[in-house]
Amino acid sequence: MNPDYIIKIVIGGAGGVGKTTLLHRYLHGEFLPDTSLTIGIQFHTKELMRNGQKIVLSLWDLGGQDRFRFLQPTYCKGAQAGIVFFDMSFPGTIRQVKEWVDLFRNNTIGNIPIVLGGTKLDCVDKDVIESIYLEARETVEDLGMLCFIPTSSKTGMNVQELISNIIDSVLALSARPKMQAPATN
């Protein structure tokens, strides 16, 4: 396929929040209950059509453990978008979102769109769901992120929608006319 766009998306979040499982669901359409620790990074590509455009999606799954932090700035270079995940069944993981947003913004060009993804929606107690959604929306607003999308890798809920949302955001930014320098006499 000769693509119209090659889109690089970096994916981050605390270790164990479900990044790799969600990507497996997206790429293969199935739930993988046991994944191993991502050592440094996992790289995936997917060819797809979106809004009549041929796209090669390049997904960079960054390991969430602190011991891999020194590698991460290099892997962010050239990314056009980011997704930061937190585990909604362990809401304390949202505290690490700012670190990931800063990592992405400090190591990419421009103000790339970044989506906040909540994982493991199927594991969340119904009594606390409202407070988790509220904290997620506040985090999105405070950090200037694009939006919050709750997901479940187990059921597949919102997995395709999350990736489609970020792709559409990149395509919309690509379609904007570039600023031209004023003419000089």
SULLIN-V323198 format. One line per field, one symbol per residue. ss: DSSP state (~ for helix, > for strand, _ for the rest). burial: I if it has 16 or more other C-alpha atoms within 10 Angstrom, else O. A space follows every 10 residues. Layout:
# SULLIN-V323198
ss = ???
burial = ???
This chain:
# SULLIN-V323198
ss = ____>>>>>> >>>_____~~ ~~~~~~~~__ __________ >>>>>>>>>> __>>>>>>>> >>___~~~~~ ~~~~~~____ >>>>>>>___ ~~~~~~~~~~ ~~~~~~____ __>>>>>>>_ ~~~_____~~ ~~~~~~~~~~ ~~~____>>> ________~~ ~~~~~~~~~~ ~~~~~_____ _____
burial = OOOOOOIIII IIIIIIIIII IIIIIIOOOI IOOOOOOIOI IOOOOOOOOO OOOIIIIIII IIIIOOOOOO OIOOIIOOII IIIIIIIIIO IOIIOIIIOI IOIIIOIIOO OIIIIIIIII IIOIOOOOOO OIIOOIIOII OOOOIIIIII IIIIOIIIII OIIOOIIOII IOOOOOOOOO OOOOO
